[in-house]
Amino acid sequence: MDFVREERVFLDFCGQFGGKCGVLRRGWEDDGERQREVLNKIGESVCLLTGMGEGLPEEGAAAVNKSRAKIYLPRDADIRAGDCLEVDWGKESHRFVVCGQPQVYPAYRMAAVRKEEWI
């Protein structure tokens, strides 16, 4: 099969209908007195986001951070379980955390994500 062609089609589709995804990974920084946790920007790529709104209804504090979705990224995207994602989708911006290891396919990479409020 011609996976290079399929990857180009995926990237073109993302360019027309997708958004941008910034990948942030947790790390540690020494501020002189102690170490503190920081989010370091690893990279940015085009993406497709599916499954928004499949979480619990917005009826209280327990339902706010439970929305699950799947994100599709280029095959060479550096993304791991626990990474934080900032997804710009049109005029909206969403924040997600990667749930589990991403699955790698010949033309793209897919990961389950959970909508989160993080700083």
C-alpha positions, 0 to 999 in steps of 0.5 A: 500500500502507498502509505505516503499518499494516505498520510498526505491525504490525512494532512490535507484533510486536517488542513481543511477541516482540522485544527492546531494542537500544541503538545505540553509535557510535564517536567521539573524546574529548579527555582532556587529553593525547590523544584516545581512542576512545569509544562514544557511545550514539545511541539505543535501540529495539525489535528482532528478532534472527534467525539466531543460532547460524549461525556456526562451532561453539564449538571454540576461539578462532577460532570465538568471534566468528564468529556472524552474525545479522540484526537488524530495527529500526524504519524510523527507527532511526539505524544505520550500518555499523560501529555497535556494538549491545547487544541485550537478548533476554529474560534474555540480552544480546548484543553485535554489530557492524553489517556493511555498510550497513543495508537500508531497507524501507517498514516496517522496517530490516534489517542483517547483524550479527556477534557480537563481543566489544568494550569 
